[in-house]
Amino acid sequence: AVKQLWGDGDHMAEIDDMMSEQKAIGGEKVKSMWALLRDRAVRWQLISLFLLVSCIQLTGVNVVYSYAYSIFTKAGIPPAQTHYVSLGVGTAEILSTILCVSGFSAEWRKTLLWKNCMVMALALGLLTVTLFLQDSFFWVPYCSVALVFIFIMSFGIGPGGVVCPLITEIFIQSYRPAAYVFNGVTNWIQLFILGLVFPFIV
């Protein structure tokens, strides 16, 4: 199964890690969500996961998605084709997230996380400038479109691609399913709250 997943090569180190972890948990059954929330042994892992998911909501990715349609329209893309460009943005995020999750080790992910957060901050700063100057020059709206793509790809390679591998790395096997459920529920509740509050903030 390991060869089928990762291809030919020497994967004995990974197999040994899996076997030692399986031995350490001693055939313990998969824990429920309630057991995850109650167990003090995984409290800091749970807090770390919650903070990471919460901080991802504050990166600005939801705001960029919210304004992407108007940015594309002002760049001269016909409204009938704007949906295809939006689909391209979503595809770019998915591909960059897959690249981050599958192509880089844990050491690389730390570097990618902070470097891509810097690129995202720079892209948002430049996007603010280009949106302010979009009526000044004909080419400025196209820069806004490019900055949206740069921001989304940086998000996928950086913060967007960190959560899934992190759950595998900080939780033992018996807690991972519950941790994934916790991650999903937390993410969607925060998205729901953000979706309700954002129009009032605007």
Salt bridges, closest charged atoms under 4 A:
GLU21 OE2 - ARG176 NH2 3.07
GLU28 OE2 - LYS31 NZ 2.70
GLU169 OE2 - ARG109 NH2 1.95
